[in-house]
Amino acid sequence: MSRPAVPTRADYRWFTEMPTRWMDNDVYGHVNNVTYYSFIDTAVALFLMQNQVLDLATSTEVGLVVETQCRYLAPITFPDRVTCGIRCGRLGTSSIRYELGVFRNDEDAASAEAYFIHVYVSRAQQDRAVPLPPRLREAATRLLLPPA
C-alpha cells in the first residue's frame, strides 16, 4: 500500500504563521500531537475573523466542529515557527471541510496535514444546522482548489 504524497505549500490558498512555545514540546523533544489541533483551530478561527465571518461576541451563526483528523509527517520542535495553510476541501449547504497543512519554518513540505469540519448552527439554538453564512461561502470559495 503506497502512502499519499506529502503536501506542499502550493497545495493551499491562505496562510497564517504562529510561533511554537516552550510548553508545546513533550518529553520526546518535539511538539506534542495535541498542539497541532490548537494550531489548526487557531488558523481556522483567524481565517474566519479576518474574512469578517466570525465575530466572537455577535455572530448569530457559528461553526461547531464535528470531525477532525491529523496525519503527522515530520517533527516540529520549539523554537520553530509554524505556518498553517488552508484550503477548502468541501463546501456544503451547512458544512465546510477545511484542509490544512502545518509547515515548519520555511520548509515547503508539510510536517502534518489535517482536516477540520464545521457544521453551522444558530448560536442561540444549536440543535439544527443552518445554511452557511454568505460571507463564509464567499471567502471559502477563494480557498477551493481548481479540479485536478
C-alpha positions in Angstrom: 0.0 0.0 0.0 1.5 3.3 -1.0 1.4 6.4 1.2 -0.2 9.6 0.0 2.1 12.3 -1.3 3.4 14.8 1.3 1.5 18.1 0.7 3.5 21.3 -0.1 2.7 25.0 0.3 1.4 25.1 -3.3 -1.5 22.9 -2.2 -3.0 25.6 0.0 -4.6 29.0 -0.6 -4.4 31.0 2.7 -1.7 31.1 5.3 -1.0 32.2 8.8 2.1 32.0 10.9 2.5 31.4 14.6 5.3 30.6 17.0 5.8 27.4 18.9 6.1 27.8 22.7 8.4 26.1 25.2 5.5 24.3 26.7 4.5 22.8 23.3 7.4 20.3 23.5 6.8 16.9 25.1 9.3 14.6 26.9 10.3 13.2 23.5 11.7 16.6 22.4 9.1 17.6 19.8 5.8 19.4 19.7 3.1 17.2 21.2 0.4 15.9 18.9 -2.5 17.7 20.7 -0.7 21.0 20.0 -1.3 20.5 16.2 -5.0 20.7 16.9 -4.5 24.0 18.6 -2.6 25.2 15.5 -5.3 24.2 13.1 -8.2 25.5 15.3 -6.4 28.9 15.6 -5.7 29.0 11.9 -9.4 28.4 11.0 -10.6 31.0 13.6 -8.1 33.6 12.3 -9.3 32.9 8.7 -12.9 33.4 9.8 -12.2 36.6 11.7 -10.0 38.1 9.0 -12.8 37.5 6.5 -15.4 39.0 8.8 -17.3 35.7 9.1 -16.8 35.3 12.8 -17.3 38.0 15.4 -16.7 36.3 18.8 -19.3 38.5 20.5 -22.1 38.9 17.9 -22.1 36.2 15.2 -25.6 34.7 15.0 -24.4 31.6 13.2 -21.4 29.6 14.5 -19.5 26.6 13.2 -19.3 23.6 15.5 -16.5 21.1 15.0 -18.0 17.7 14.1 -14.9 15.8 12.8 -11.1 16.2 12.7 -8.1 14.2 11.7 -4.4 14.8 11.6 -1.6 12.9 9.9 1.8 13.6 11.3 4.6 13.6 8.8 7.7 15.2 10.4 8.5 16.6 13.8 8.3 20.2 14.8 10.2 21.5 17.9 10.4 24.7 20.0 11.5 27.3 18.9 10.3 26.6 15.3 7.8 28.8 13.6 4.6 27.1 12.3 2.8 28.2 9.2 -0.7 26.7 8.6 -2.0 26.7 5.1 -5.8 26.3 4.5 -7.8 25.1 1.5 -11.5 24.2 1.2 -12.0 20.5 0.6 -15.8 20.6 0.5 -18.3 23.4 0.6 -21.8 22.1 1.5 -25.1 23.7 2.3 -24.5 23.9 6.1 -21.0 22.5 6.5 -17.4 23.1 5.3 -14.4 20.9 5.3 -11.1 22.8 5.9 -8.0 21.0 4.9 -4.8 22.2 6.5 -1.1 21.8 6.0 1.2 22.5 9.0 4.6 23.7 7.9 7.9 24.0 9.9 9.8 27.2 9.5 10.3 27.8 5.7 10.1 24.2 4.7 8.0 23.5 1.6 6.9 20.0 2.6 4.2 19.8 5.3 5.1 18.4 8.8 1.4 17.5 9.2 -1.8 17.5 7.3 -5.3 17.8 8.8 -8.9 18.3 8.1 -11.5 20.1 10.2 -15.3 20.0 9.5 -17.6 22.7 10.8 -21.4 22.4 10.7 -23.1 25.8 11.1 -25.8 26.3 13.7 -27.7 29.1 15.2 -25.7 30.4 18.2 -28.9 30.7 20.2 -30.3 27.3 19.3 -27.6 24.8 18.5 -29.8 21.8 17.7 -30.2 22.2 14.0 -27.9 23.0 11.1 -28.4 26.3 9.3 -27.1 27.4 5.8 -23.5 28.7 5.7 -23.3 32.5 6.2 -23.0 34.2 2.8 -19.7 35.8 3.8 -18.3 32.4 4.6 -19.4 30.9 1.3 -17.7 33.9 -0.5 -14.5 33.6 1.5 -14.4 29.8 1.3 -14.9 29.8 -2.5 -11.5 31.5 -2.7 -10.0 28.5 -0.9 -11.2 25.9 -3.3 -8.5 24.4 -5.4 -9.1 24.0 -9.2 -10.1 20.5 -10.2 -7.2 18.2 -10.8 
